Amino acid sequence: MRNKKSGVIPGMIILMVFLSLFFSGCGENTDAYDQAGKDLRQGSYSYALSGYEQSIREGVMVPLSLRGAGISCLRMAEYEKAADYFTRALACEEIKGSQRKDVLSYRANTWFKGGNYEKAMADCQTLAEEFGRDAEISFLCGSVALAMDSYEEARKEFDISYMADSSYESAIRIYQEYLARDMEADGTRYLEKALADHKEGTGNVCDRGRIYYYMEDYEKAAKELKEASNDGNSEAMLLLGMVFLARHDASNARAMYQQFISSEPKRCAKGYNGLALCDMEEEKYDSALQNLSLGIPTATTEEMQTILFNEIVVYERKLDFVTARNKAEEYLAMFPEDRTISRELTFLRSRTRQNS
């Protein structure tokens, strides 16, 4: 089972302190709102939603509370509810300028993730008309157009996005959008353009190595990353581990992940996940589960998602479909947006019914 994660369409970042002062009234009790913000950052989306709804009922920072409630619902894949909150936020007189751009972007992203591409494109067009086509807006427009099979329009929008931001990261996320649609060749041209647009050098060696890795040019990827990893660059260690693993060299990959864990003991989740991948390559599934469990204490929300995803894969490979099903159900309760596991759960339920 391969997880082709689509690139995340980012929302606009707001200076929350300024907005809190702008939208709040004198003497308002913002405890529920403040706690909701903490819950949202920690991934406790249902608690965050409850806090924002309390703030809305009490009339506290209503525009931002509506926005926060929308984001909470979006994270829980409750797209209709999320869109409703964003629509209500947009109706607030206080939502103007960059705040309106931010909420419109979130609503477009909500329609997009919910599969309502026509409404997503309508919001994209509104964004472009009101704020122009910057890197973020064009990336969003391109992603929606690609989902609608409007390939030429998608290419034009992605070209505008890349021209506005010709960084390696920009090229990579456009590539990932095409990869998620099984159109890898179309995305690879952005990787090639990024390599051509940037000179070689130690300052961007990890990005270049990552691009060569995506292009499956493992020899050049290893060349870019080895010197940096020998100099103690922990990101290069991880990437080099990925390169070795892609070449089915689990021994050298394992050495890189162990080196990463030693150099980054307080954020070593990716290292343990890498060791688990090495175990899976060698069909050492019990060891893989142990390494995944060792990564959990230091994992961020994103890293936790990867670890739990791989845990499901391990149980499937062990042919323990009952445990895999239970793990998949727990996973989707935490990360309901992941359609790969949603589809996999349907398969697992059918297998466990057959075996019962």
Summary of the structure (lengths in Angstrom):
residues: 356
radius of gyration: 22.0
end to end distance: 23.5
largest distance: 62.9
contacts: 1164
relative contact order: 0.06
helix: 76%
strand: 0%
